[in-house]
Amino acid sequence: MKNQSNKGIFRNLSLKIVSLLIAASLWLVVTNFNDPSTVLQVTDVQVQLLHTNLITDEGKVYSVLNDSDTIPLVTVTAPRSVRDTLRADNIVATADVANMTEDGQVPIAVTTNVNADKLTSITASNRFVSLSIEDSSTSTFNLEIETTGDPAEGYILDEVSLEQNQVRVTGPSSLVSAIDRAAIRVDTDGAAGSISTYADILLYDANGAEIPTDDNLRMNLYSVKVRVEILATREVPVNFEIGGSPADGYVLTGEDSVAPRTVMLAGRPSALSGVTQILIPASEVDVSGMAHSLTRTISLAGFLPEGTEFADSAFDGKVVVRVGIEEE
């Protein structure tokens, strides 16, 4: 009986195996029909760098090469029921600096923060983040001031002052050493009054090209408060009084002159409103006892109305006064 039972089990064995394979195939077909495999593609996935302190703790800095910390394309394959639960922000990409190779390649790992165990596959179009490792360097630069545009007609640019006049830059030695100067830029075009604002700090190389202040370069400040004095202008005549009398037998001819005849003053409108002239007092043009014409160079600096200055910075403030004297 035992032998007959065993023979019954193995009777038509090949037919039974074929039936089992057909049943399994049908199960897969039915399952795939009800929940087919689908694909999700996500572009520009940002890679998070882990354990970067392993670099910075050694007094070094790193920079990402060729935007390799951005994955152009991540492809996820999963059953439709899983695929429908995924969004772009469910894709997680990391690169652990602890696994960095000697040539600065950090392997990228991609997964999802939901249903990661139910994925069929997930692949990234690039596999490594490429890093450049350098010694850290710090330099301090004096801030230069650049102005663009011209103030409104009848106004001039006077003084520009900064709340802070230096900036400290830290980053890879190769980048910091390329910095030639630092500056701020203020637009004064059409200004008819003083300007108080915050201006961004700009970095330039020796060729005058602007250097981007990205994550690779860090500054102790990125903008600075700046005040630009814009003054009104007014052209006024220069006049003078004559003191004393010529020597006996000599008289004033009346042929008097001053050069230049007018000067341009600058100041707040309130300071200029009552100014009609600059008057040189008689004590400066004293002809007492003279037997010849007087020619004298006089500085106007001491006779400027309060709250005013010369509008032309190139003007030294000096005029030449001539008083004619002849024999009676």
FIFIFI-896794 format. One line per 3 residues: number of its first residue (from 1); for each residue z, x, y of N, C-alpha, C. Coordinates in Angstrom, 2 decimals. Layout:
! residues N
NUM> Z X Y Z X Y Z X Y; ...
This chain:
! residues 328
1> 0.00 0.82 -1.20 0.00 0.00 0.00 0.00 0.85 1.25; 0.75 1.98 1.22 0.88 2.84 2.39 -0.47 3.45 2.72; -1.17 3.91 1.72 -2.47 4.52 1.98 -3.45 3.51 2.53
4> -3.40 2.29 2.02 -4.29 1.24 2.51 -3.99 0.92 3.98; -2.68 0.95 4.38 -2.29 0.65 5.77 -2.84 1.72 6.71; -2.71 2.97 6.27 -3.23 4.06 7.12 -4.73 3.97 7.25
7> -5.38 3.62 6.17 -6.82 3.48 6.24 -7.21 2.36 7.21; -6.38 1.33 7.31 -6.68 0.20 8.21 -6.60 0.61 9.67; -5.65 1.50 9.91 -5.47 1.95 11.30 -6.68 2.74 11.77
10> -7.20 3.58 10.89 -8.31 4.46 11.29 -9.67 3.85 11.03; -9.66 2.64 10.47 -10.94 1.98 10.22 -11.61 1.68 11.57; -12.90 2.00 11.71 -13.68 1.78 12.93 -13.06 2.49 14.14
13> -12.54 3.70 13.93 -11.86 4.44 15.01 -12.79 4.72 16.19; -14.00 5.09 15.92 -14.93 5.40 17.01 -15.20 4.17 17.87; -15.28 3.01 17.19 -15.51 1.78 17.93 -14.32 1.47 18.83
16> -13.13 1.74 18.31 -11.93 1.47 19.12 -11.86 2.40 20.34; -12.24 3.67 20.17 -12.21 4.62 21.31 -13.21 4.20 22.37; -14.39 3.80 21.92 -15.41 3.35 22.88 -14.92 2.13 23.65
19> -14.26 1.21 22.92 -13.74 0.00 23.58 -12.70 0.36 24.62; -11.85 1.37 24.29 -10.81 1.79 25.23 -11.42 2.40 26.49; -12.45 3.21 26.30 -13.11 3.83 27.46 -13.78 2.78 28.33
22> -14.42 1.79 27.69 -15.07 0.72 28.45 -14.03 -0.06 29.25; -12.87 -0.34 28.62 -11.82 -1.09 29.31 -11.29 -0.32 30.52; -11.12 1.02 30.33 -10.64 1.84 31.45 -11.66 1.86 32.58
25> -12.93 1.96 32.19 -13.97 1.98 33.22 -14.02 0.67 33.97; -13.90 -0.43 33.22 -13.89 -1.73 33.88 -12.70 -1.87 34.83; -11.57 -1.29 34.42 -10.37 -1.36 35.29 -10.60 -0.59 36.59
28> -11.24 0.58 36.44 -11.53 1.37 37.64 -12.53 0.66 38.53; -13.53 0.04 37.91 -14.53 -0.69 38.69 -13.89 -1.83 39.45; -13.05 -2.59 38.74 -12.41 -3.74 39.38 -11.49 -3.28 40.50
31> -10.71 -2.20 40.21 -9.78 -1.69 41.22 -10.53 -1.19 42.45; -11.59 -0.43 42.23 -12.36 0.11 43.35 -13.08 -1.00 44.11; -13.44 -2.03 43.43 -14.09 -3.16 44.09 -13.11 -3.88 45.01
34> -11.89 -4.01 44.54 -10.88 -4.71 45.34 -10.30 -3.83 46.45; -10.22 -2.49 46.23 -9.65 -1.58 47.21 -10.46 -0.29 47.22; -11.67 -0.36 47.76 -12.58 0.79 47.67 -12.10 1.98 48.50
37> -12.57 3.16 48.15 -12.25 4.36 48.90 -13.08 4.40 50.19; -12.39 4.67 51.32 -13.07 4.71 52.62 -12.68 5.99 53.36; -13.40 6.27 54.45 -13.22 7.52 55.18 -12.85 7.22 56.63
40> -11.88 8.00 57.15 -11.50 7.97 58.56 -11.77 9.35 59.14; -12.50 9.42 60.24 -12.76 10.69 60.91 -12.17 10.67 62.32; -11.40 11.70 62.63 -10.72 11.81 63.92 -11.14 13.12 64.58
43> -11.54 13.06 65.83 -11.99 14.26 66.54 -10.92 14.79 67.49; -11.03 16.08 67.80 -10.18 16.76 68.79 -8.70 16.55 68.50; -8.28 16.96 67.34 -6.87 16.86 66.95 -6.14 18.13 67.39
46> -5.06 17.96 68.15 -4.31 19.10 68.65 -3.37 19.64 67.58; -3.34 20.96 67.45 -2.48 21.62 66.47 -1.19 22.05 67.15; -0.07 21.71 66.53 1.23 22.13 67.04 1.63 23.46 66.41
49> 1.91 24.45 67.26 2.34 25.75 66.76 3.84 25.72 66.51; 4.24 26.18 65.33 5.65 26.19 64.95 6.18 27.62 64.94; 7.47 27.75 65.29 8.19 29.03 65.24 7.52 30.10 66.09
52> 7.08 29.71 67.28 6.49 30.71 68.20 7.54 31.69 68.71; 8.81 31.34 68.54 9.87 32.26 68.96 9.82 33.57 68.18; 9.17 33.56 67.01 9.02 34.80 66.25 8.19 35.82 67.03
55> 7.38 35.34 67.97 6.59 36.23 68.82 7.36 36.55 70.10; 7.87 35.52 70.76 8.51 35.72 72.06 9.83 36.47 71.96; 10.52 36.33 70.84 11.79 37.05 70.68 11.60 38.56 70.64
58> 10.38 39.01 70.41 10.09 40.43 70.38 9.56 40.94 71.72; 9.69 40.09 72.77 9.22 40.48 74.09 7.71 40.47 74.23; 7.05 39.69 73.39 5.60 39.59 73.43 5.19 38.17 73.80
61> 3.96 38.02 74.15 3.40 36.71 74.48 2.14 36.50 73.66; 1.77 35.25 73.49 0.57 34.94 72.72 -0.34 34.03 73.54; -1.59 34.09 73.23 -2.56 33.17 73.81 -3.51 32.72 72.71
64> -3.92 31.46 72.78 -4.82 30.88 71.77 -6.25 31.25 72.12; -6.97 31.74 71.14 -8.35 32.16 71.35 -9.32 31.04 71.02; -10.32 30.90 71.87 -11.47 30.01 71.59 -11.06 28.57 71.32
67> -9.98 28.11 71.94 -9.53 26.72 71.75 -9.34 26.38 70.28; -8.93 27.39 69.50 -8.79 27.16 68.06 -7.59 26.29 67.71; -6.75 25.95 68.68 -5.64 25.02 68.41 -6.07 23.58 68.55
70> -7.36 23.35 68.69 -7.92 21.99 68.67 -8.91 21.90 67.52; -8.66 20.95 66.60 -9.54 20.76 65.45 -10.66 19.79 65.84; -11.89 20.23 65.79 -13.00 19.34 66.19 -13.06 18.06 65.36
73> -12.79 18.17 64.04 -12.95 16.99 63.18 -11.98 17.06 61.99; -11.22 15.98 61.81 -10.38 15.80 60.62 -10.92 14.61 59.84; -11.15 14.80 58.55 -11.70 13.75 57.70 -10.65 13.33 56.68
76> -10.35 12.03 56.66 -9.36 11.48 55.73 -10.07 10.52 54.78; -9.87 10.71 53.49 -10.40 9.79 52.48 -9.22 9.10 51.81; -9.26 7.77 51.75 -8.14 7.01 51.18 -8.62 5.62 50.81
79> -7.89 4.92 49.93 -8.22 3.53 49.66 -8.22 2.72 50.95; -9.03 1.68 50.96 -9.17 0.91 52.18 -7.84 0.36 52.67; -6.98 -0.05 51.77 -5.69 -0.60 52.17 -4.84 0.43 52.89
82> -5.00 1.70 52.51 -4.27 2.79 53.19 -5.00 3.17 54.47; -6.33 3.26 54.36 -7.14 3.62 55.53 -6.88 2.68 56.70; -6.71 1.41 56.44 -6.51 0.43 57.51 -5.18 0.60 58.24
85> -4.26 1.36 57.65 -2.95 1.58 58.31 -2.96 2.81 59.20; -4.04 3.58 59.16 -4.07 4.85 59.88 -4.78 4.73 61.22; -4.23 5.45 62.21 -4.84 5.58 63.52 -4.94 7.07 63.85
88> -5.62 7.37 64.94 -5.79 8.77 65.31 -4.46 9.48 65.52; -3.48 8.76 66.09 -2.20 9.42 66.36 -1.34 9.58 65.11; -1.83 9.11 63.96 -1.11 9.35 62.70 -1.46 10.70 62.08
91> -2.50 11.34 62.60 -2.90 12.64 62.07 -1.97 13.71 62.65; -1.39 14.52 61.78 -0.46 15.57 62.19 -1.02 16.91 61.72; -1.21 17.83 62.68 -1.71 19.16 62.37 -0.72 20.20 62.88
94> -0.33 21.12 62.04 0.63 22.15 62.42 0.13 23.51 61.94; 0.62 24.54 62.63 0.33 25.92 62.24 1.61 26.72 62.42; 2.14 27.23 61.33 3.43 27.92 61.35 3.20 29.42 61.55
97> 3.74 29.94 62.68 3.57 31.35 63.01 4.19 32.25 61.93; 5.15 31.72 61.18 5.75 32.50 60.09 4.71 32.90 59.05; 3.60 32.16 58.98 2.55 32.46 58.01 1.38 33.22 58.61
100> 1.55 33.74 59.82 0.45 34.41 60.51 0.05 35.70 59.78; -1.25 35.92 59.71 -1.76 37.15 59.10 -1.74 38.28 60.12; -2.02 39.50 59.66 -1.96 40.66 60.54 -2.99 40.59 61.66
103> -4.08 39.90 61.44 -5.11 39.79 62.48 -4.93 38.56 63.36; -3.74 37.94 63.32 -3.44 36.85 64.24 -3.96 35.49 63.82; -4.27 35.30 62.52 -4.76 34.01 62.04 -3.58 33.22 61.47
106> -3.39 31.99 62.00 -2.30 31.14 61.53 -2.91 29.94 60.80; -2.62 29.78 59.49 -3.21 28.68 58.72 -2.78 27.31 59.29; -3.73 26.39 59.26 -3.50 25.03 59.74 -3.22 24.12 58.55
109> -2.19 23.31 58.68 -1.88 22.28 57.68 -2.06 20.92 58.33; -2.79 20.03 57.66 -3.01 18.68 58.18 -2.48 17.65 57.21; -1.89 16.60 57.73 -1.38 15.50 56.93 -1.31 14.27 57.83
112> -0.68 13.23 57.34 -0.44 12.04 58.15 1.05 11.75 58.15; 1.50 11.07 59.18 2.93 10.72 59.24 3.22 9.37 58.61; 2.21 8.74 58.02 2.41 7.51 57.23 1.51 7.58 55.99
115> 2.02 7.11 54.86 1.24 7.01 53.62 0.56 8.32 53.22; 1.20 9.45 53.51 0.60 10.74 53.19 0.40 10.89 51.68; 1.29 10.30 50.86 1.20 10.45 49.41 0.12 9.56 48.79
118> -0.48 8.69 49.59 -1.49 7.77 49.07 -2.91 8.16 49.46; -3.06 9.31 50.10 -4.38 9.77 50.52 -5.13 10.35 49.33; -6.42 10.13 49.33 -7.26 10.78 48.33 -7.49 12.23 48.72
121> -7.78 12.46 50.00 -7.96 13.82 50.51 -7.88 13.80 52.04; -7.58 14.97 52.61 -7.61 15.15 54.07 -8.04 16.58 54.35; -9.07 16.75 55.17 -9.61 18.08 55.44 -9.83 18.26 56.94
124> -9.74 19.52 57.38 -9.97 19.88 58.79 -11.19 20.77 58.89; -11.92 20.62 60.00 -13.15 21.40 60.15 -12.88 22.86 60.46; -11.70 23.21 60.93 -11.34 24.63 61.03 -9.96 24.83 60.40
127> -9.75 26.00 59.83 -8.58 26.22 58.99 -7.51 27.08 59.64; -7.86 27.75 60.75 -6.90 28.68 61.33 -6.84 28.51 62.85; -5.65 28.80 63.41 -5.49 29.01 64.85 -5.49 30.51 65.08
130> -6.36 30.97 65.97 -6.47 32.41 66.25 -5.64 32.75 67.48; -4.73 33.70 67.33 -3.84 34.10 68.42 -4.10 35.54 68.82; -3.96 35.79 70.12 -3.95 37.15 70.65 -2.51 37.47 71.04
133> -1.97 38.55 70.50 -0.58 38.92 70.75 -0.57 40.16 71.65; 0.18 40.07 72.77 0.26 41.19 73.69 1.69 41.35 74.19; 1.92 42.53 74.79 3.19 42.73 75.48 3.24 41.83 76.71
136> 4.43 41.35 77.05 4.62 40.52 78.23 4.76 41.40 79.47; 4.21 40.92 80.59 4.27 41.67 81.84 4.59 40.72 82.98; 5.30 41.21 83.99 5.65 40.41 85.16 5.33 41.19 86.44
139> 4.69 40.53 87.38 4.38 41.15 88.68 4.68 40.16 89.79; 5.02 40.70 90.96 5.30 39.88 92.14 4.22 40.13 93.18; 3.73 39.05 93.78 2.64 39.14 94.77 3.07 38.46 96.07
142> 2.71 39.09 97.19 2.90 38.45 98.48 1.84 37.37 98.65; 2.24 36.25 99.21 1.32 35.13 99.38 0.51 35.30 100.67; -0.79 35.28 100.52 -1.68 35.29 101.67 -1.99 33.84 102.05
145> -2.44 33.67 103.29 -2.73 32.32 103.81 -4.21 32.22 104.14; -4.84 31.21 103.58 -6.24 30.93 103.88 -6.35 29.55 104.51; -7.10 29.45 105.59 -7.33 28.15 106.22 -8.83 27.86 106.20
148> -9.16 26.61 106.00 -10.56 26.19 106.01 -10.75 25.11 107.06; -11.97 25.03 107.61 -12.27 24.02 108.60 -11.75 24.41 109.98; -12.20 23.67 110.98 -11.80 23.90 112.37 -11.03 22.69 112.88
151> -9.96 22.94 113.67 -9.23 21.81 114.28 -10.15 21.00 115.18; -9.66 19.85 115.59 -10.43 18.97 116.48 -10.74 19.70 117.78; -11.75 19.23 118.48 -12.15 19.84 119.76 -10.98 19.78 120.74
154> -10.74 20.88 121.41 -9.62 20.95 122.35 -8.32 21.39 121.70; -8.39 21.78 120.41 -7.19 22.23 119.70 -7.50 23.55 119.00; -6.47 24.34 118.77 -6.65 25.61 118.07 -5.57 25.76 117.00
157> -5.88 26.59 116.04 -4.91 26.95 115.01 -4.01 28.04 115.58; -2.70 27.82 115.51 -1.76 28.79 116.06 -1.08 29.57 114.94; 0.08 29.16 114.55 0.87 29.91 113.57 0.94 29.15 112.25
160> 0.89 29.91 111.15 1.07 29.33 109.82 2.28 30.00 109.19; 3.22 29.20 108.73 4.44 29.74 108.14 4.67 29.13 106.75; 5.23 29.95 105.85 5.50 29.53 104.49 6.99 29.47 104.24
163> 7.40 28.49 103.43 8.81 28.38 103.06 9.21 29.56 102.16; 8.28 30.03 101.31 8.47 31.22 100.50 7.19 32.03 100.56; 7.32 33.34 100.61 6.13 34.17 100.81 5.80 35.07 99.63
166> 6.44 34.85 98.48 6.14 35.63 97.29 6.10 34.73 96.06; 5.36 35.18 95.06 5.31 34.46 93.79 5.41 35.49 92.66; 6.11 35.13 91.61 6.29 36.00 90.45 5.49 35.43 89.28
169> 4.64 36.26 88.69 3.74 35.83 87.61 4.09 36.59 86.34; 4.21 35.85 85.23 4.51 36.44 83.93 3.46 35.99 82.92; 3.06 36.91 82.05 2.08 36.56 81.03 1.62 37.79 80.29
172> 0.54 37.66 79.50 0.00 38.82 78.79 -0.39 39.93 79.78; -0.12 41.15 79.39 -0.37 42.29 80.29 -1.81 42.32 80.78; -2.76 42.00 79.92 -4.17 42.07 80.31 -4.50 41.06 81.40
175> -3.84 39.90 81.36 -4.11 38.88 82.38 -3.39 39.20 83.68; -2.12 39.61 83.57 -1.36 39.90 84.79 -1.97 41.08 85.54; -2.42 42.08 84.82 -3.00 43.25 85.48 -4.33 42.93 86.16
178> -4.96 41.83 85.77 -6.23 41.44 86.39 -6.04 40.73 87.72; -4.80 40.35 88.04 -4.54 39.63 89.29 -4.53 40.63 90.44; -5.34 40.36 91.45 -5.41 41.24 92.62 -4.57 40.72 93.78
181> -4.53 39.39 93.94 -3.77 38.82 95.05 -3.47 37.35 94.77; -2.52 36.82 95.54 -2.16 35.40 95.45 -2.24 34.81 96.84; -2.68 33.57 96.93 -2.88 32.95 98.24 -2.66 31.45 98.16
184> -2.49 30.84 99.34 -2.49 29.38 99.45 -3.59 29.02 100.44; -4.15 27.83 100.26 -5.27 27.39 101.11 -4.91 26.06 101.77; -5.13 26.00 103.10 -4.83 24.79 103.86 -6.07 24.35 104.61
187> -6.39 23.08 104.52 -7.54 22.53 105.23 -7.10 22.03 106.60; -7.65 22.61 107.67 -7.30 22.20 109.03 -8.46 21.48 109.73; -9.47 21.10 108.97 -10.65 20.51 109.58 -10.30 19.21 110.31
190> -10.62 19.17 111.61 -10.39 17.97 112.42 -8.95 17.72 112.81; -8.06 18.68 112.53 -6.63 18.46 112.83 -6.39 18.44 114.33; -5.59 17.48 114.77 -5.23 17.36 116.19 -3.71 17.36 116.33
193> -3.05 17.97 115.39 -1.59 18.06 115.42 -1.13 18.95 114.30; 0.13 19.33 114.35 0.67 20.25 113.36 0.66 19.62 111.97; 0.54 20.47 110.95 0.46 20.03 109.57 1.64 20.60 108.79
196> 2.31 19.75 108.02 3.37 20.18 107.12 3.07 19.59 105.75; 2.86 20.47 104.77 2.44 19.99 103.45 2.80 21.02 102.39; 2.54 20.66 101.13 2.69 21.60 100.02 1.30 22.04 99.58
199> 1.12 23.34 99.41 -0.17 23.89 99.01 -0.03 24.61 97.67; -1.04 24.43 96.81 -1.04 25.10 95.51 -1.25 26.60 95.68; -0.63 27.36 94.80 -0.80 28.82 94.81 -2.00 29.17 93.94
202> -2.89 29.98 94.49 -4.11 30.37 93.81 -4.05 31.87 93.52; -4.56 32.26 92.34 -4.60 33.66 91.94 -6.06 34.13 91.92; -6.29 35.37 92.38 -7.65 35.90 92.44 -7.69 37.29 91.80
205> -8.85 37.62 91.22 -9.05 38.98 90.72 -9.67 39.83 91.81; -9.98 41.08 91.49 -10.47 42.01 92.51 -11.85 41.62 93.04; -12.58 40.81 92.30 -13.90 40.36 92.75 -13.84 39.07 93.55
208> -12.63 38.56 93.77 -12.49 37.32 94.53 -12.63 36.06 93.70; -12.77 36.21 92.39 -12.89 35.04 91.52 -11.51 34.47 91.23; -11.41 33.15 91.23 -10.12 32.51 90.98 -9.75 32.61 89.51
211> -8.48 32.94 89.25 -7.97 33.05 87.89 -7.23 31.77 87.54; -7.60 31.08 86.46 -6.91 29.82 86.11 -5.44 30.07 85.79; -4.58 29.21 86.30 -3.15 29.30 86.01 -2.84 28.35 84.85
214> -3.25 28.76 83.64 -3.04 27.92 82.47 -1.74 28.31 81.78; -1.57 27.85 80.54 -0.33 28.11 79.81 -0.10 29.59 79.55; -1.16 30.40 79.63 -0.99 31.81 79.35 -0.33 32.56 80.50
217> -0.42 32.03 81.71 0.22 32.64 82.87 1.28 31.68 83.42; 2.48 32.18 83.57 3.58 31.36 84.08 4.04 31.92 85.42; 4.29 31.02 86.39 4.74 31.44 87.71 6.10 30.81 88.00
220> 6.87 31.48 88.84 8.18 30.92 89.18 8.04 29.74 90.13; 6.88 29.59 90.79 6.55 28.39 91.55 5.04 28.26 91.59; 4.60 27.01 91.62 3.17 26.73 91.58 2.65 26.17 92.89
223> 3.52 25.78 93.78 3.13 25.34 95.11 4.23 25.74 96.08; 3.89 25.78 97.36 4.85 26.22 98.36 4.65 25.37 99.62; 5.75 25.09 100.31 5.67 24.30 101.54 5.13 25.17 102.66
226> 4.16 24.63 103.39 3.51 25.38 104.46 3.47 24.52 105.72; 3.67 25.17 106.87 3.58 24.47 108.15 2.54 25.17 109.01; 1.60 24.39 109.52 0.52 24.91 110.36 0.67 24.32 111.75
229> 0.82 25.20 112.73 0.94 24.75 114.12 -0.46 24.60 114.71; -0.77 23.40 115.15 -2.03 23.11 115.82 -1.70 22.78 117.27; -2.24 23.57 118.21 -1.90 23.41 119.62 -3.10 22.90 120.42
232> -2.77 22.11 121.44 -3.79 21.67 122.39 -4.13 22.82 123.33; -5.29 22.77 123.96 -5.71 23.84 124.88 -6.09 23.25 126.23; -5.98 24.11 127.25 -6.40 23.71 128.61 -6.82 24.97 129.36
235> -7.97 24.89 130.03 -8.43 26.00 130.87 -7.91 25.80 132.29; -7.23 26.81 132.83 -6.65 26.71 134.18 -7.06 27.93 134.99; -7.13 27.78 136.34 -7.48 28.92 137.19 -6.29 29.86 137.38
238> -6.62 31.10 137.73 -5.61 32.10 138.08 -5.67 32.31 139.59; -4.56 32.08 140.26 -4.47 32.28 141.70 -3.36 33.28 142.01; -3.38 33.80 143.23 -2.34 34.75 143.62 -2.02 34.61 145.10
241> -0.83 35.02 145.41 -0.38 35.09 146.81 -0.31 36.55 147.22; -0.53 36.80 148.55 -0.51 38.17 149.07 0.76 38.36 149.88; 1.47 39.43 149.61 2.70 39.72 150.32 2.54 40.89 151.27
244> 3.26 40.85 152.40 3.26 41.96 153.34 2.02 41.98 154.22; 1.94 43.02 155.06 0.81 43.19 155.99 0.30 44.61 155.90; -1.03 44.77 156.09 -1.59 46.12 156.05 -1.02 47.01 157.16
247> -1.39 48.28 157.16 -0.94 49.23 158.19 -1.48 48.81 159.55; -0.85 49.36 160.60 -1.31 49.05 161.96 -2.77 49.43 162.11; -3.51 48.53 162.68 -4.92 48.78 162.90 -5.80 48.34 161.74
250> -5.21 47.74 160.70 -5.96 47.26 159.54 -5.67 45.77 159.31; -6.67 45.09 158.78 -6.52 43.65 158.55 -7.06 43.29 157.17; -6.65 42.10 156.70 -7.20 41.55 155.46 -8.59 40.99 155.74
253> -9.53 41.31 154.87 -10.91 40.84 155.09 -11.12 39.44 154.54; -10.23 38.99 153.69 -10.43 37.70 153.04 -11.32 37.77 151.83; -11.82 38.95 151.53 -12.65 39.14 150.35 -11.75 39.49 149.16
256> -11.10 38.47 148.66 -10.14 38.65 147.58 -10.73 38.07 146.27; -10.31 38.64 145.16 -10.82 38.14 143.87 -9.82 38.46 142.76; -9.97 37.72 141.67 -9.20 37.98 140.46 -10.15 37.78 139.28
259> -10.06 38.67 138.32 -10.93 38.58 137.13 -10.07 38.81 135.87; -10.17 37.88 134.94 -10.98 36.66 134.97 -10.39 35.60 135.91; -11.25 34.68 136.35 -10.82 33.64 137.28 -10.03 32.54 136.58
262> -10.34 32.31 135.31 -9.65 31.26 134.55 -9.19 31.82 133.21; -8.18 31.20 132.66 -7.72 31.56 131.31 -7.48 30.27 130.53; -7.56 30.40 129.22 -7.33 29.25 128.34 -5.90 29.32 127.81
265> -5.15 28.25 128.07 -3.78 28.17 127.60 -3.69 27.24 126.40; -2.68 27.45 125.59 -2.44 26.60 124.43 -0.97 26.22 124.40; -0.70 25.00 123.91 0.67 24.54 123.80 0.69 23.09 123.35
268> 1.86 22.56 123.20 1.95 21.14 122.89 1.44 20.34 124.09; 0.86 19.18 123.83 0.35 18.38 124.96 1.40 18.14 126.05; 2.64 17.97 125.67 3.68 17.73 126.66 3.90 18.94 127.55
271> 3.73 20.15 126.99 3.92 21.37 127.78 2.74 21.62 128.70; 1.54 21.17 128.33 0.35 21.42 129.14 0.10 20.34 130.19; 0.75 19.23 130.05 0.40 18.07 130.88 0.51 18.35 132.38
274> 1.50 19.13 132.83 1.66 19.37 134.27 1.16 20.71 134.74; 0.44 21.44 133.89 -0.03 22.77 134.25 -1.39 22.67 134.93; -1.48 23.18 136.17 -2.75 23.15 136.92 -3.27 24.54 137.26
277> -2.39 25.58 137.17 -2.80 26.92 137.50 -1.77 27.92 136.99; -2.17 29.20 137.01 -1.21 30.30 136.85 -1.17 31.02 138.18; -0.01 31.08 138.79 0.13 31.64 140.13 0.85 32.98 140.05
280> 0.17 34.02 140.54 0.79 35.34 140.63 1.54 35.40 141.96; 2.83 35.68 141.96 3.60 35.66 143.21 3.25 36.83 144.14; 3.61 36.68 145.39 3.30 37.69 146.42 3.94 39.04 146.12
283> 5.04 39.02 145.41 5.72 40.28 145.11 4.87 41.20 144.23; 3.92 40.61 143.51 3.03 41.39 142.64 1.80 41.90 143.38; 1.51 41.29 144.54 0.32 41.68 145.31 0.79 42.01 146.73
286> 1.48 43.11 146.85 2.08 43.51 148.14 1.20 44.56 148.81; 0.70 44.23 149.98 -0.20 45.14 150.70 0.49 45.81 151.88; 1.78 45.77 151.91 2.52 46.31 153.06 2.14 47.77 153.33
289> 1.71 48.04 154.62 1.40 49.40 155.06 0.14 49.98 154.50; -0.70 49.20 153.84 -1.91 49.74 153.23 -3.04 49.87 154.24; -3.81 50.97 154.09 -4.95 51.21 154.97 -6.24 51.23 154.16
292> -6.22 50.60 153.01 -7.42 50.52 152.16 -7.27 49.29 151.26; -8.36 48.89 150.69 -8.34 47.71 149.81 -7.45 47.97 148.59; -6.88 46.88 148.07 -5.97 46.96 146.92 -6.68 46.48 145.66
295> -6.58 47.27 144.61 -7.04 46.86 143.28 -5.89 47.09 142.31; -5.50 46.04 141.64 -4.33 46.18 140.75 -4.52 45.34 139.50; -4.10 45.92 138.35 -4.11 45.18 137.08 -2.73 44.58 136.86
298> -2.70 43.27 136.62 -1.43 42.55 136.52 -1.41 41.77 135.20; -0.28 41.82 134.52 -0.10 41.04 133.29 0.40 39.64 133.65; -0.27 38.65 133.08 0.11 37.26 133.34 1.22 36.77 132.41
301> 1.61 37.59 131.44 2.56 37.14 130.42 3.84 36.59 131.03; 4.29 37.22 132.12 5.54 36.77 132.71 5.41 35.54 133.57; 4.21 35.05 133.78 4.00 33.90 134.67 3.47 32.66 133.94
304> 3.47 32.74 132.62 3.00 31.58 131.86 3.98 30.42 132.00; 3.48 29.19 132.16 4.37 28.02 132.17 5.13 27.93 130.85; 6.32 27.40 130.89 7.17 27.31 129.70 6.48 26.49 128.60
307> 6.55 27.01 127.40 5.98 26.30 126.26 4.50 26.51 126.07; 3.92 27.48 126.80 2.48 27.74 126.66 2.26 29.19 126.25; 1.05 29.46 125.79 0.63 30.81 125.40 -0.86 30.90 125.61
310> -1.38 32.10 125.46 -2.82 32.28 125.60 -3.51 31.76 124.34; -4.56 30.98 124.54 -5.26 30.38 123.41 -6.09 31.41 122.67; -6.58 32.42 123.37 -7.40 33.45 122.75 -6.50 34.61 122.35
313> -6.33 34.80 121.05 -5.45 35.86 120.56 -5.97 37.25 120.93; -7.27 37.35 121.22 -7.84 38.65 121.59 -7.60 39.00 123.06; -7.19 38.04 123.85 -6.95 38.27 125.28 -5.60 38.94 125.47
316> -5.58 40.08 126.17 -4.34 40.83 126.35 -3.47 40.31 127.49; -3.95 39.28 128.17 -3.13 38.67 129.23 -3.19 39.37 130.56; -4.08 40.34 130.70 -4.15 41.10 131.96 -5.35 40.68 132.80
319> -5.13 40.64 134.15 -6.19 40.33 135.09 -6.24 41.44 136.15; -7.38 41.55 136.79 -7.56 42.55 137.85 -7.64 41.81 139.19; -6.71 42.12 140.09 -6.65 41.49 141.41 -7.19 42.48 142.45
322> -8.08 42.00 143.33 -8.65 42.84 144.40 -8.41 42.13 145.73; -7.86 42.90 146.70 -7.60 42.38 148.04 -8.31 43.29 149.04; -9.23 42.70 149.82 -9.99 43.50 150.79 -9.18 43.82 152.04
325> -9.19 45.09 152.42 -8.51 45.55 153.65 -9.47 46.48 154.38; -9.60 46.26 155.70 -10.47 47.13 156.51 -9.85 47.40 157.89; -10.41 48.39 158.52 -9.91 48.77 159.85 -10.25 47.65 160.84
328> -9.31 47.39 161.68 -9.46 46.27 162.62 -10.53 46.61 163.65
